[in-house]
Amino acid sequence: LAALYRGAYAFVTASLHEGFGLPGIEAMRCGLPLAVSNIETFNEIYDNAAVYFNPLSPEDIAAKLVLLAQDRDFYKQIQNNGLLRGQLFDWRRAAEQTLAVYQSVLTSQHANILP
């Protein structure tokens, strides 16, 4: 997968619904600028590391892809923002935070069961 990211010009997804957006984070960490749907999840996760489009508008998608292809400075800006933003996410921290949530739930469930 990393080889595919390294061989790509940009990461593009026209998703209407997304749980978290992990593929985009992987792409950012590989140095790809993102062109993605303007949906709440992507805005929250990718912030200024993506160019956003209306996923229901082929014209808007095309315009954003043309922007990335023709404006080298903008391309580099989104690419650099992505490299910085991607550093905020890593597997170890995600695993630690997930474990902490599970432990918290288990602790609270046991507290509710015991007299």
A tleap script that builds the chain and sets N, CA, C and O, in Angstrom:
source leaprc.protein.ff14SB
mol = sequence {
  NLEU ALA ALA LEU TYR ARG GLY ALA TYR ALA
  PHE VAL THR ALA SER LEU HIE GLU GLY PHE
  GLY LEU PRO GLY ILE GLU ALA MET ARG CYS
  GLY LEU PRO LEU ALA VAL SER ASN ILE GLU
  THR PHE ASN GLU ILE TYR ASP ASN ALA ALA
  VAL TYR PHE ASN PRO LEU SER PRO GLU ASP
  ILE ALA ALA LYS LEU VAL LEU LEU ALA GLN
  ASP ARG ASP PHE TYR LYS GLN ILE GLN ASN
  ASN GLY LEU LEU ARG GLY GLN LEU PHE ASP
  TRP ARG ARG ALA ALA GLU GLN THR LEU ALA
  VAL TYR GLN SER VAL LEU THR SER GLN HIE
  ALA ASN ILE LEU CPRO
}
set mol.1.N position { 0.825 -1.191 0.000 }
set mol.1.CA position { 0.000 0.000 0.000 }
set mol.1.C position { 0.870 1.257 0.000 }
set mol.1.O position { 0.581 2.218 -0.713 }
set mol.2.N position { 1.929 1.245 0.796 }
set mol.2.CA position { 2.817 2.407 0.838 }
set mol.2.C position { 3.433 2.671 -0.533 }
set mol.2.O position { 3.620 3.825 -0.919 }
set mol.3.N position { 3.748 1.610 -1.267 }
set mol.3.CA position { 4.316 1.783 -2.611 }
set mol.3.C position { 3.306 2.448 -3.544 }
set mol.3.O position { 3.677 3.284 -4.369 }
set mol.4.N position { 2.035 2.081 -3.417 }
set mol.4.CA position { 0.999 2.731 -4.224 }
set mol.4.C position { 0.890 4.209 -3.877 }
set mol.4.O position { 0.782 5.055 -4.765 }
set mol.5.N position { 0.917 4.516 -2.587 }
set mol.5.CA position { 0.860 5.917 -2.169 }
set mol.5.C position { 2.061 6.685 -2.727 }
set mol.5.O position { 1.917 7.798 -3.233 }
set mol.6.N position { 3.238 6.083 -2.630 }
set mol.6.CA position { 4.443 6.774 -3.113 }
set mol.6.C position { 4.410 7.004 -4.620 }
set mol.6.O position { 5.013 7.956 -5.114 }
set mol.7.N position { 3.710 6.139 -5.353 }
set mol.7.CA position { 3.629 6.298 -6.799 }
set mol.7.C position { 2.494 7.187 -7.267 }
set mol.7.O position { 2.372 7.456 -8.462 }
set mol.8.N position { 1.668 7.643 -6.351 }
set mol.8.CA position { 0.498 8.458 -6.709 }
set mol.8.C position { 0.830 9.947 -6.691 }
set mol.8.O position { 1.799 10.374 -6.063 }
set mol.9.N position { 0.017 10.719 -7.382 }
set mol.9.CA position { 0.166 12.175 -7.386 }
set mol.9.C position { -0.612 12.809 -6.246 }
set mol.9.O position { -0.189 13.818 -5.681 }
set mol.10.N position { -1.757 12.211 -5.907 }
set mol.10.CA position { -2.616 12.723 -4.835 }
set mol.10.C position { -3.525 11.590 -4.367 }
set mol.10.O position { -3.697 10.581 -5.051 }
set mol.11.N position { -4.098 11.785 -3.186 }
set mol.11.CA position { -5.087 10.852 -2.655 }
set mol.11.C position { -6.444 11.522 -2.808 }
set mol.11.O position { -6.652 12.638 -2.332 }
set mol.12.N position { -7.368 10.832 -3.477 }
set mol.12.CA position { -8.685 11.401 -3.749 }
set mol.12.C position { -9.750 10.426 -3.280 }
set mol.12.O position { -9.702 9.239 -3.601 }
set mol.13.N position { -10.717 10.934 -2.514 }
set mol.13.CA position { -11.863 10.117 -2.137 }
set mol.13.C position { -13.117 10.981 -2.105 }
set mol.13.O position { -13.150 12.059 -1.511 }
set mol.14.N position { -14.141 10.463 -2.766 }
set mol.14.CA position { -15.419 11.175 -2.836 }
set mol.14.C position { -16.446 10.476 -1.949 }
set mol.14.O position { -17.575 10.224 -2.370 }
set mol.15.N position { -16.050 10.174 -0.745 }
set mol.15.CA position { -16.902 9.466 0.210 }
set mol.15.C position { -18.018 10.370 0.711 }
set mol.15.O position { -17.823 11.566 0.930 }
set mol.16.N position { -19.196 9.771 0.888 }
set mol.16.CA position { -20.319 10.517 1.461 }
set mol.16.C position { -20.397 10.342 2.968 }
set mol.16.O position { -20.908 11.211 3.675 }
set mol.17.N position { -19.887 9.209 3.463 }
set mol.17.CA position { -19.892 8.902 4.891 }
set mol.17.C position { -18.578 8.217 5.223 }
set mol.17.O position { -18.109 7.374 4.459 }
set mol.18.N position { -17.991 8.565 6.333 }
set mol.18.CA position { -16.713 7.976 6.713 }
set mol.18.C position { -16.651 7.857 8.218 }
set mol.18.O position { -17.100 8.745 8.943 }
set mol.19.N position { -16.094 6.762 8.681 }
set mol.19.CA position { -15.961 6.565 10.118 }
set mol.19.C position { -14.825 7.367 10.714 }
set mol.19.O position { -14.999 8.011 11.749 }
set mol.20.N position { -13.660 7.341 10.077 }
set mol.20.CA position { -12.520 8.066 10.614 }
set mol.20.C position { -11.651 8.656 9.523 }
set mol.20.O position { -11.235 9.808 9.642 }
set mol.21.N position { -11.364 7.932 8.484 }
set mol.21.CA position { -10.530 8.459 7.417 }
set mol.21.C position { -9.095 7.984 7.475 }
set mol.21.O position { -8.184 8.720 7.095 }
set mol.22.N position { -8.880 6.774 7.941 }
set mol.22.CA position { -7.532 6.227 8.081 }
set mol.22.C position { -6.743 6.199 6.765 }
set mol.22.O position { -5.557 6.529 6.784 }
set mol.23.N position { -7.335 5.823 5.626 }
set mol.23.CA position { -6.538 5.834 4.386 }
set mol.23.C position { -5.948 7.208 4.066 }
set mol.23.O position { -4.822 7.301 3.577 }
set mol.24.N position { -6.690 8.255 4.334 }
set mol.24.CA position { -6.161 9.601 4.095 }
set mol.24.C position { -4.993 9.926 5.004 }
set mol.24.O position { -4.038 10.576 4.578 }
set mol.25.N position { -5.055 9.484 6.245 }
set mol.25.CA position { -3.936 9.711 7.163 }
set mol.25.C position { -2.707 8.957 6.673 }
set mol.25.O position { -1.596 9.488 6.692 }
set mol.26.N position { -2.910 7.723 6.236 }
set mol.26.CA position { -1.788 6.959 5.684 }
set mol.26.C position { -1.193 7.685 4.482 }
set mol.26.O position { 0.028 7.773 4.347 }
set mol.27.N position { -2.051 8.203 3.611 }
set mol.27.CA position { -1.580 8.926 2.432 }
set mol.27.C position { -0.810 10.188 2.822 }
set mol.27.O position { 0.232 10.481 2.236 }
set mol.28.N position { -1.317 10.940 3.810 }
set mol.28.CA position { -0.614 12.142 4.274 }
set mol.28.C position { 0.781 11.791 4.757 }
set mol.28.O position { 1.751 12.479 4.441 }
set mol.29.N position { 0.873 10.712 5.528 }
set mol.29.CA position { 2.162 10.311 6.093 }
set mol.29.C position { 3.145 9.861 5.013 }
set mol.29.O position { 4.355 9.833 5.240 }
set mol.30.N position { 2.615 9.506 3.828 }
set mol.30.CA position { 3.460 9.145 2.688 }
set mol.30.C position { 3.745 10.352 1.789 }
set mol.30.O position { 4.405 10.218 0.759 }
set mol.31.N position { 3.250 11.519 2.178 }
set mol.31.CA position { 3.553 12.745 1.442 }
set mol.31.C position { 2.577 13.109 0.341 }
set mol.31.O position { 2.889 13.950 -0.503 }
set mol.32.N position { 1.407 12.499 0.329 }
set mol.32.CA position { 0.421 12.837 -0.696 }
set mol.32.C position { -0.495 13.960 -0.233 }
set mol.32.O position { -0.953 13.950 0.910 }
set mol.33.N position { -0.771 14.929 -1.103 }
set mol.33.CA position { -1.826 15.886 -0.779 }
set mol.33.C position { -3.175 15.184 -0.926 }
set mol.33.O position { -3.314 14.248 -1.712 }
set mol.34.N position { -4.150 15.639 -0.173 }
set mol.34.CA position { -5.465 15.025 -0.202 }
set mol.34.C position { -6.466 15.919 -0.911 }
set mol.34.O position { -6.469 17.138 -0.736 }
set mol.35.N position { -7.319 15.292 -1.717 }
set mol.35.CA position { -8.498 15.941 -2.294 }
set mol.35.C position { -9.660 15.064 -1.854 }
set mol.35.O position { -9.786 13.921 -2.294 }
set mol.36.N position { -10.509 15.603 -0.982 }
set mol.36.CA position { -11.515 14.765 -0.331 }
set mol.36.C position { -12.868 15.477 -0.246 }
set mol.36.O position { -12.985 16.688 -0.437 }
set mol.37.N position { -13.875 14.663 0.049 }
set mol.37.CA position { -15.231 15.187 0.244 }
set mol.37.C position { -15.270 16.181 1.395 }
set mol.37.O position { -14.578 16.029 2.401 }
set mol.38.N position { -16.089 17.189 1.217 }
set mol.38.CA position { -16.289 18.179 2.267 }
set mol.38.C position { -17.360 17.648 3.230 }
set mol.38.O position { -18.504 18.102 3.239 }
set mol.39.N position { -16.939 16.667 4.037 }
set mol.39.CA position { -17.843 16.090 5.037 }
set mol.39.C position { -17.219 16.311 6.414 }
set mol.39.O position { -16.010 16.507 6.538 }
set mol.40.N position { -18.055 16.277 7.432 }
set mol.40.CA position { -17.633 16.623 8.793 }
set mol.40.C position { -16.416 15.812 9.265 }
set mol.40.O position { -15.472 16.370 9.824 }
set mol.41.N position { -16.446 14.513 9.039 }
set mol.41.CA position { -15.336 13.666 9.500 }
set mol.41.C position { -14.015 14.113 8.892 }
set mol.41.O position { -13.023 14.271 9.604 }
set mol.42.N position { -13.999 14.318 7.577 }
set mol.42.CA position { -12.753 14.712 6.917 }
set mol.42.C position { -12.305 16.092 7.367 }
set mol.42.O position { -11.110 16.316 7.562 }
set mol.43.N position { -13.244 17.030 7.537 }
set mol.43.CA position { -12.863 18.361 8.009 }
set mol.43.C position { -12.200 18.289 9.375 }
set mol.43.O position { -11.225 18.994 9.634 }
set mol.44.N position { -12.723 17.442 10.244 }
set mol.44.CA position { -12.179 17.313 11.589 }
set mol.44.C position { -10.808 16.635 11.587 }
set mol.44.O position { -9.886 17.090 12.264 }
set mol.45.N position { -10.678 15.562 10.837 }
set mol.45.CA position { -9.440 14.788 10.847 }
set mol.45.C position { -8.341 15.457 10.023 }
set mol.45.O position { -7.207 15.573 10.487 }
set mol.46.N position { -8.660 15.894 8.817 }
set mol.46.CA position { -7.625 16.407 7.905 }
set mol.46.C position { -7.353 17.898 8.050 }
set mol.46.O position { -6.268 18.356 7.692 }
set mol.47.N position { -8.296 18.657 8.559 }
set mol.47.CA position { -8.123 20.085 8.816 }
set mol.47.C position { -7.582 20.794 7.570 }
set mol.47.O position { -8.219 20.757 6.518 }
set mol.48.N position { -6.426 21.435 7.676 }
set mol.48.CA position { -5.875 22.210 6.555 }
set mol.48.C position { -4.950 21.373 5.668 }
set mol.48.O position { -4.189 21.920 4.870 }
set mol.49.N position { -5.017 20.056 5.809 }
set mol.49.CA position { -4.149 19.166 5.053 }
set mol.49.C position { -4.855 18.569 3.840 }
set mol.49.O position { -4.419 17.546 3.312 }
set mol.50.N position { -5.930 19.191 3.401 }
set mol.50.CA position { -6.673 18.672 2.246 }
set mol.50.C position { -7.350 19.819 1.511 }
set mol.50.O position { -7.593 20.889 2.068 }
set mol.51.N position { -7.641 19.563 0.260 }
set mol.51.CA position { -8.521 20.437 -0.505 }
set mol.51.C position { -9.865 19.702 -0.544 }
set mol.51.O position { -9.925 18.505 -0.824 }
set mol.52.N position { -10.925 20.431 -0.262 }
set mol.52.CA position { -12.241 19.823 -0.093 }
set mol.52.C position { -13.140 20.118 -1.290 }
set mol.52.O position { -13.090 21.200 -1.875 }
set mol.53.N position { -13.969 19.124 -1.642 }
set mol.53.CA position { -14.912 19.297 -2.740 }
set mol.53.C position { -16.269 18.730 -2.360 }
set mol.53.O position { -16.394 17.946 -1.419 }
set mol.54.N position { -17.277 19.141 -3.109 }
set mol.54.CA position { -18.623 18.599 -2.960 }
set mol.54.C position { -18.629 17.230 -3.635 }
set mol.54.O position { -18.467 17.157 -4.853 }
set mol.55.N position { -18.811 16.142 -2.883 }
set mol.55.CA position { -18.718 14.809 -3.480 }
set mol.55.C position { -19.849 14.490 -4.462 }
set mol.55.O position { -19.784 13.489 -5.176 }
set mol.56.N position { -20.880 15.332 -4.500 }
set mol.56.CA position { -21.986 15.121 -5.426 }
set mol.56.C position { -21.853 15.972 -6.690 }
set mol.56.O position { -22.738 15.978 -7.546 }
set mol.57.N position { -20.741 16.681 -6.788 }
set mol.57.CA position { -20.544 17.574 -7.934 }
set mol.57.C position { -19.284 17.172 -8.718 }
set mol.57.O position { -18.172 17.508 -8.310 }
set mol.58.N position { -19.449 16.463 -9.826 }
set mol.58.CA position { -18.279 16.117 -10.639 }
set mol.58.C position { -17.483 17.350 -11.073 }
set mol.58.O position { -16.259 17.294 -11.195 }
set mol.59.N position { -18.180 18.452 -11.303 }
set mol.59.CA position { -17.499 19.680 -11.705 }
set mol.59.C position { -16.587 20.203 -10.592 }
set mol.59.O position { -15.466 20.636 -10.856 }
set mol.60.N position { -17.070 20.162 -9.357 }
set mol.60.CA position { -16.262 20.631 -8.229 }
set mol.60.C position { -15.072 19.701 -7.987 }
set mol.60.O position { -13.962 20.157 -7.714 }
set mol.61.N position { -15.313 18.407 -8.089 }
set mol.61.CA position { -14.212 17.438 -7.930 }
set mol.61.C position { -13.152 17.725 -8.984 }
set mol.61.O position { -11.968 17.821 -8.661 }
set mol.62.N position { -13.565 17.861 -10.236 }
set mol.62.CA position { -12.617 18.128 -11.321 }
set mol.62.C position { -11.865 19.431 -11.090 }
set mol.62.O position { -10.658 19.496 -11.321 }
set mol.63.N position { -12.560 20.466 -10.638 }
set mol.63.CA position { -11.911 21.764 -10.401 }
set mol.63.C position { -10.823 21.647 -9.333 }
set mol.63.O position { -9.753 22.238 -9.474 }
set mol.64.N position { -11.088 20.894 -8.273 }
set mol.64.CA position { -10.101 20.745 -7.199 }
set mol.64.C position { -8.902 19.917 -7.670 }
set mol.64.O position { -7.767 20.188 -7.278 }
set mol.65.N position { -9.151 18.912 -8.506 }
set mol.65.CA position { -8.048 18.116 -9.040 }
set mol.65.C position { -7.203 18.937 -10.009 }
set mol.65.O position { -5.978 18.813 -10.026 }
set mol.66.N position { -7.851 19.771 -10.812 }
set mol.66.CA position { -7.119 20.666 -11.708 }
set mol.66.C position { -6.281 21.646 -10.888 }
set mol.66.O position { -5.137 21.932 -11.241 }
set mol.67.N position { -6.841 22.155 -9.804 }
set mol.67.CA position { -6.102 23.064 -8.926 }
set mol.67.C position { -4.823 22.394 -8.420 }
set mol.67.O position { -3.746 22.989 -8.468 }
set mol.68.N position { -4.944 21.163 -7.939 }
set mol.68.CA position { -3.746 20.448 -7.462 }
set mol.68.C position { -2.749 20.198 -8.592 }
set mol.68.O position { -1.538 20.272 -8.382 }
set mol.69.N position { -3.251 19.906 -9.774 }
set mol.69.CA position { -2.377 19.591 -10.899 }
set mol.69.C position { -1.687 20.827 -11.471 }
set mol.69.O position { -0.562 20.736 -11.962 }
set mol.70.N position { -2.349 21.976 -11.412 }
set mol.70.CA position { -1.809 23.162 -12.076 }
set mol.70.C position { -1.127 24.160 -11.159 }
set mol.70.O position { -0.279 24.926 -11.616 }
set mol.71.N position { -1.465 24.171 -9.902 }
set mol.71.CA position { -0.883 25.150 -8.973 }
set mol.71.C position { 0.126 24.441 -8.072 }
set mol.71.O position { -0.225 23.901 -7.023 }
set mol.72.N position { 1.372 24.456 -8.501 }
set mol.72.CA position { 2.438 23.725 -7.785 }
set mol.72.C position { 2.618 24.234 -6.357 }
set mol.72.O position { 2.870 23.438 -5.453 }
set mol.73.N position { 2.495 25.538 -6.136 }
set mol.73.CA position { 2.635 26.088 -4.783 }
set mol.73.C position { 1.519 25.579 -3.870 }
set mol.73.O position { 1.765 25.210 -2.722 }
set mol.74.N position { 0.299 25.563 -4.387 }
set mol.74.CA position { -0.829 25.057 -3.601 }
set mol.74.C position { -0.640 23.576 -3.311 }
set mol.74.O position { -0.877 23.125 -2.190 }
set mol.75.N position { -0.212 22.815 -4.320 }
set mol.75.CA position { 0.061 21.392 -4.148 }
set mol.75.C position { 1.053 21.182 -3.004 }
set mol.75.O position { 0.818 20.364 -2.114 }
set mol.76.N position { 2.153 21.917 -3.033 }
set mol.76.CA position { 3.193 21.784 -1.995 }
set mol.76.C position { 2.660 22.196 -0.625 }
set mol.76.O position { 3.010 21.581 0.383 }
set mol.77.N position { 1.817 23.231 -0.575 }
set mol.77.CA position { 1.243 23.677 0.695 }
set mol.77.C position { 0.386 22.577 1.310 }
set mol.77.O position { 0.525 22.270 2.494 }
set mol.78.N position { -0.495 21.985 0.515 }
set mol.78.CA position { -1.357 20.910 1.017 }
set mol.78.C position { -0.506 19.700 1.397 }
set mol.78.O position { -0.763 19.056 2.414 }
set mol.79.N position { 0.492 19.392 0.594 }
set mol.79.CA position { 1.393 18.279 0.879 }
set mol.79.C position { 2.123 18.496 2.209 }
set mol.79.O position { 2.165 17.592 3.043 }
set mol.80.N position { 2.688 19.667 2.409 }
set mol.80.CA position { 3.402 19.964 3.660 }
set mol.80.C position { 2.467 19.974 4.859 }
set mol.80.O position { 2.820 19.470 5.925 }
set mol.81.N position { 1.271 20.547 4.694 }
set mol.81.CA position { 0.287 20.518 5.785 }
set mol.81.C position { -0.044 19.075 6.162 }
set mol.81.O position { -0.196 18.753 7.341 }
set mol.82.N position { -0.153 18.218 5.163 }
set mol.82.CA position { -0.453 16.812 5.411 }
set mol.82.C position { 0.665 16.099 6.147 }
set mol.82.O position { 0.406 15.299 7.046 }
set mol.83.N position { 1.894 16.378 5.776 }
set mol.83.CA position { 3.022 15.751 6.476 }
set mol.83.C position { 3.027 16.149 7.948 }
set mol.83.O position { 3.282 15.317 8.819 }
set mol.84.N position { 2.747 17.411 8.222 }
set mol.84.CA position { 2.691 17.871 9.614 }
set mol.84.C position { 1.488 17.283 10.349 }
set mol.84.O position { 1.610 16.812 11.479 }
set mol.85.N position { 0.335 17.316 9.701 }
set mol.85.CA position { -0.894 16.807 10.333 }
set mol.85.C position { -0.797 15.300 10.581 }
set mol.85.O position { -1.258 14.805 11.609 }
set mol.86.N position { -0.207 14.588 9.653 }
set mol.86.CA position { -0.062 13.146 9.784 }
set mol.86.C position { 0.740 12.724 10.992 }
set mol.86.O position { 0.563 11.617 11.501 }
set mol.87.N position { 1.623 13.596 11.459 }
set mol.87.CA position { 2.436 13.286 12.642 }
set mol.87.C position { 1.602 13.240 13.916 }
set mol.87.O position { 2.048 12.698 14.928 }
set mol.88.N position { 0.403 13.799 13.879 }
set mol.88.CA position { -0.466 13.780 15.057 }
set mol.88.C position { -1.080 12.409 15.309 }
set mol.88.O position { -1.589 12.136 16.396 }
set mol.89.N position { -1.028 11.550 14.295 }
set mol.89.CA position { -1.680 10.245 14.372 }
set mol.89.C position { -0.631 9.142 14.269 }
set mol.89.O position { 0.176 9.131 13.339 }
set mol.90.N position { -0.644 8.218 15.222 }
set mol.90.CA position { 0.219 7.050 15.105 }
set mol.90.C position { -0.450 5.844 15.752 }
set mol.90.O position { -1.319 5.982 16.612 }
set mol.91.N position { -0.026 4.661 15.320 }
set mol.91.CA position { -0.664 3.418 15.762 }
set mol.91.C position { -0.524 3.197 17.259 }
set mol.91.O position { -1.475 2.767 17.912 }
set mol.92.N position { 0.646 3.483 17.809 }
set mol.92.CA position { 0.853 3.237 19.239 }
set mol.92.C position { -0.107 4.074 20.078 }
set mol.92.O position { -0.749 3.560 20.994 }
set mol.93.N position { -0.203 5.354 19.766 }
set mol.93.CA position { -1.098 6.234 20.523 }
set mol.93.C position { -2.552 5.799 20.344 }
set mol.93.O position { -3.326 5.823 21.301 }
set mol.94.N position { -2.928 5.400 19.126 }
set mol.94.CA position { -4.295 4.937 18.892 }
set mol.94.C position { -4.590 3.687 19.714 }
set mol.94.O position { -5.668 3.559 20.293 }
set mol.95.N position { -3.635 2.772 19.762 }
set mol.95.CA position { -3.822 1.545 20.546 }
set mol.95.C position { -3.921 1.863 22.036 }
set mol.95.O position { -4.773 1.311 22.732 }
set mol.96.N position { -3.058 2.746 22.527 }
set mol.96.CA position { -3.087 3.118 23.942 }
set mol.96.C position { -4.409 3.784 24.311 }
set mol.96.O position { -4.978 3.495 25.364 }
set mol.97.N position { -4.896 4.666 23.458 }
set mol.97.CA position { -6.148 5.358 23.740 }
set mol.97.C position { -7.335 4.396 23.675 }
set mol.97.O position { -8.262 4.494 24.478 }
set mol.98.N position { -7.304 3.474 22.723 }
set mol.98.CA position { -8.372 2.478 22.627 }
set mol.98.C position { -8.382 1.586 23.867 }
set mol.98.O position { -9.443 1.305 24.425 }
set mol.99.N position { -7.210 1.147 24.290 }
set mol.99.CA position { -7.102 0.321 25.493 }
set mol.99.C position { -7.633 1.076 26.719 }
set mol.99.O position { -8.339 0.497 27.545 }
set mol.100.N position { -7.301 2.345 26.836 }
set mol.100.CA position { -7.769 3.144 27.967 }
set mol.100.C position { -9.299 3.239 27.988 }
set mol.100.O position { -9.910 3.176 29.054 }
set mol.101.N position { -9.908 3.387 26.822 }
set mol.101.CA position { -11.369 3.439 26.757 }
set mol.101.C position { -11.957 2.103 27.191 }
set mol.101.O position { -12.901 2.066 27.980 }
set mol.102.N position { -11.403 1.005 26.680 }
set mol.102.CA position { -11.888 -0.326 27.077 }
set mol.102.C position { -11.754 -0.540 28.582 }
set mol.102.O position { -12.677 -1.036 29.228 }
set mol.103.N position { -10.606 -0.164 29.136 }
set mol.103.CA position { -10.394 -0.331 30.575 }
set mol.103.C position { -11.380 0.513 31.374 }
set mol.103.O position { -11.892 0.067 32.401 }
set mol.104.N position { -11.641 1.705 30.917 }
set mol.104.CA position { -12.590 2.587 31.591 }
set mol.104.C position { -13.991 1.983 31.589 }
set mol.104.O position { -14.684 2.006 32.606 }
set mol.105.N position { -14.402 1.446 30.454 }
set mol.105.CA position { -15.727 0.826 30.355 }
set mol.105.C position { -15.804 -0.393 31.270 }
set mol.105.O position { -16.788 -0.569 31.989 }
set mol.106.N position { -14.778 -1.227 31.245 }
set mol.106.CA position { -14.778 -2.416 32.097 }
set mol.106.C position { -14.808 -2.044 33.575 }
set mol.106.O position { -15.525 -2.668 34.358 }
set mol.107.N position { -14.047 -1.047 33.954 }
set mol.107.CA position { -14.011 -0.604 35.338 }
set mol.107.C position { -15.374 -0.077 35.775 }
set mol.107.O position { -15.844 -0.386 36.870 }
set mol.108.N position { -16.005 0.717 34.919 }
set mol.108.CA position { -17.317 1.275 35.286 }
set mol.108.C position { -18.381 0.191 35.320 }
set mol.108.O position { -19.291 0.261 36.146 }
set mol.109.N position { -18.299 -0.804 34.456 }
set mol.109.CA position { -19.271 -1.909 34.476 }
set mol.109.C position { -19.105 -2.741 35.733 }
set mol.109.O position { -20.094 -3.156 36.337 }
set mol.110.N position { -17.861 -2.990 36.136 }
set mol.110.CA position { -17.633 -3.754 37.361 }
set mol.110.C position { -18.101 -2.972 38.578 }
set mol.110.O position { -18.621 -3.556 39.529 }
set mol.111.N position { -17.925 -1.678 38.556 }
set mol.111.CA position { -18.351 -0.839 39.685 }
set mol.111.C position { -19.876 -0.873 39.818 }
set mol.111.O position { -20.399 -0.822 40.931 }
set mol.112.N position { -20.585 -0.959 38.707 }
set mol.112.CA position { -22.042 -1.000 38.719 }
set mol.112.C position { -22.576 -2.362 39.163 }
set mol.112.O position { -23.701 -2.462 39.653 }
set mol.113.N position { -21.771 -3.400 38.990 }
set mol.113.CA position { -22.210 -4.759 39.345 }
set mol.113.C position { -21.986 -5.044 40.824 }
set mol.113.O position { -22.798 -5.708 41.468 }
set mol.114.N position { -20.888 -4.540 41.350 }
set mol.114.CA position { -20.547 -4.829 42.757 }
set mol.114.C position { -21.425 -4.015 43.704 }
set mol.114.O position { -21.772 -2.871 43.411 }
set mol.115.N position { -21.783 -4.615 44.846 }
set mol.115.CA position { -22.623 -3.869 45.816 }
set mol.115.C position { -21.864 -2.743 46.497 }
set mol.115.O position { -22.428 -2.033 47.329 }
savepdb mol mol.pdb
quit
